[in-house]
Amino acid sequence: MICVNGKPVSLSGTTRRLSDALREEAGLTGTKVGCDAGDCGACTVLMDGAPVCACLTPTARAKGRDVTTIEADDPLLTALRASFLRHGAAQCGICTPGMLMTALALLRRNSTPSRADAEAALGGVLCRCTGYQAIITAVCDTAPPPAAPEGRVGQAIPRLDGAAKVAGDLFGADVWQKGGLVARAIRSPHPHARFTFGDLAAWAAAQQAQVFTAADIPGRNAFGVIPAFADQPALAEGTARFRGEAVALVAFEDGAEPDLSSFPVNWQPLPPVTMAKAVAPDAPLVHPSRPGNLLIAGRVRRGDAAAALADSAFVVEGEMQTAFVEHAYIEPEAGAAWMEGDTLCIRACTQAPVMDRDDTAAVLGLSPERLRILPSAVGGGFGSKLDVSLQPLIGLVALRTGRPVRMTYSRSESMTSTTKRHPGRMRAALGCDAEGRLTGMTFDGSFDTGAYASWGPTVANRVPVHASGPYRMPAYAAEARAVHTHGPVSGAFRGFGVPQAMLLSETLMDRLAETAGIDALEFRLRNALRAGDETATGQHLAAPGIHECLIALRPHWQRALVEAQAPGRGVGLATCWYGCGNTSLPNPSTMRLGLTSAGVPVLHQGATDIGQGSNTVIPQIAAEALGLPLAAFRLIGPDTALTPDAGKTSASRQTFVSGRAAQASGAALRAEILRRLNLGQGARLTLEGATLTGTENGRTARLDLSALPEGPFGYVLMAEESYDPPTAALDENGQGIPYAVYGFGAQMVELEVDAALGTVRLLKITAAHDLGRAINPLLARGQIEGGIAQGIGLALMEEYLPGRTENLHDYLIPTTSDVPPIESLLIEVPDPEGPFGAKGLGEHTLIPTAPAILNAIRHATGIALTRVPVLPHRLRAAISGGRA
């Protein structure tokens, strides 16, 4: 018998993981599983008051002990929950139970911890979203929160879905139907191999399991986020093209897992195509239909860049190499599938429910109407959960057997089989005149898109648009290619190639400023885009805020330069810009807003919240446009049967695009209400039960909602509006309007280099970001801090090596001790196209961090680094040899 949260609980088994027993037997799914190896800390519970990893604790060890989980009713835990909400310490929420349990143990032994105390205590729990700053603040400041503001646009209110986050929200692995099947994939251990199966029927009979292969797929065995490039099979047929590719599926009764090591598959390893030889004339083809292993190339040309560089007073040239980077969200892919009549229902973690539905339906030979996607809470995505993963697999089992099925990837399985950031090999040249004004730039980049297309076309087309940086560039020639290899599939990862490109562009910008004898910040100010300027694609910008970001950093920069005169100290700067939404493609979002006969505003909001805050920001926009209090609203979240298509959560588009749709819906419903009340736009609306009251200039009018007939969606009044950003296709030279709105930012890094050890200690990061209008400043700061943490990983520690770094022990991501204090400066230069002037923010916050770190290292050491991550042995070698 075990005492769990003050109650006796009987858990079977002695060697079973405590995490499994709590989740599977006790139904306490608030304890999360992110690695089953003690690396992530998401499963942390308290045993006799001390934090332990439940995934490493045998159930027998808990016998006779007091175990506390996130579900506990404890006054101090209640105060911690409130503090996490007030300070924005929970974003996606998957690490939050582990953080709260660890913090609870800390506060029980030290009621007034310092930030250093909290940092040390929480060091064993990984977070991929927040950057840790808000979490540490929340642990150190648990005083009762003040009254929350009402939630108007511009107010820093806690996230509306936050209560679930701090209580152990329901993610993909947390809801399943009892008595259903469990599915596991058989995956290739080789980057390239032919394979054949043995006697599958005999093996299945012996193991009391069912086996599914590509031959069982009833539809098109190819999926992809961009339909024209769809090429990835749900189950490979005869040839595996990357390590971790699924070749078969095994389904079995819950609790009766077969011996998968005996699965009858025969492998014939083949030489893999690597980036080093992918474009060689005699290179084998990964896909016979793609000559030269070229997926696609994108380009932007403006003027004669070569001539401009030849005539420039100063020119610098350089190269940059980046690695595969793993998303490392703490929630591995998970979900469940079941039949409801003729409709296949799939509940899973996703960033794009409608894309999931359409891709999965095509694979399974279903009409989209017969497939319903019900997104779970998403424990981090950052781009990888845009591509389908297990959805076609569990859908196939449910469809073929008629039984419910669930599937959860192991950490290793998640890391081997899902997408990565594209490795890039880039060269560029940059020039300016004698006064320090940019004259021209050339850029050439090849990006390893891996075995299948995924988001390779987006990276190839987005990089040339952005590689010039947020500067006036009179002459420009940029090309980027997505190249196939037998490496991991490279997909979307917070920036779609722009972080890689800006590593090169912004480090060259520093070198050019120094060559011209101009301060790095003043050089950027001299060339920063201003309202009315043209970009390299010929687009006139209405509200670029990069100048304002740099001005905001100026006093910090001047102070830091003085302090960085100490030995080993350095300060670096970098900027960014990022187009919000798809590149020159349709990008619509639709929102539905209705009033019930009981007087409840209901927002059907299909934009998935992966921690960035769309479940809060979009309702704030809708409420502002409608003119009714946010507290009165009921939110119906993403569900392909209940919400219109809001598009995918990617490319920093939801606040802008879905926000505009929400604003339009609110305005349309408000207009209909005012028409019925015969009042003008300045009227103030209030709700009291079913009575809607409007007042204007001393005149009052009322509408009895209960007396109105209900429409087809159950509302007495309703508006459904769509918004699609106005863009224009790029011509053969990349000229056009790729994005309607851009966000801008600049970051400054202060650090210290230990030349003997090759280590870098970050001291402070100051970040100025133009987000047009800060719809919710609390959530905006959280995005900045989280993006910076991922930028730190890109610069200093993260490199995915297939077969070597397939867990969170060997693949390092920043912990509490790796992220320095961050000061966020929210800059508001409203864009007329954005909702209430807002621009996107999510991607932008990562882009400047890594190049600013490299520039700061160069300032400290004189070394211009050309490869990331800057691992200690590489930095030592560069310092010793004078180059990198």
Beta strands, then each sheet from edge to edge (+ up, - down):
strand 1: 2-4
strand 2: 7-9
strand 3: 44-47
strand 4: 50-53
strand 5: 66-68
strand 6: 181-187
strand 7: 193-197
strand 8: 209-212
strand 9: 239-240
strand 10: 246-253
strand 11: 265-269
strand 12: 294-302
strand 13: 314-321
strand 14: 325-326
strand 15: 334-340
strand 16: 343-348
strand 17: 371-375
strand 18: 405-408
strand 19: 420-421
strand 20: 424-432
strand 21: 438-450
strand 22: 475-484
strand 23: 569-579
strand 24: 589-595
strand 25: 601-604
strand 26: 634-636
strand 27: 684-688
strand 28: 691-696
strand 29: 699-704
strand 30: 717-723
strand 31: 742-754
strand 32: 759-770
strand 33: 822-827
sheet 1: 2+ 1- 5- 3+ 4-
sheet 2: 8+ 10- 6+ 18+ 15- 16+ 17+
sheet 3: 9+ 7- 11+
sheet 4: 12+ 22- 21- 20+ 13-
sheet 5: 14+ 19-
sheet 6: 23+ 31- 32+ 33+
sheet 7: 26+ 25+ 24- 30+
sheet 8: 27+ 28- 29+
end
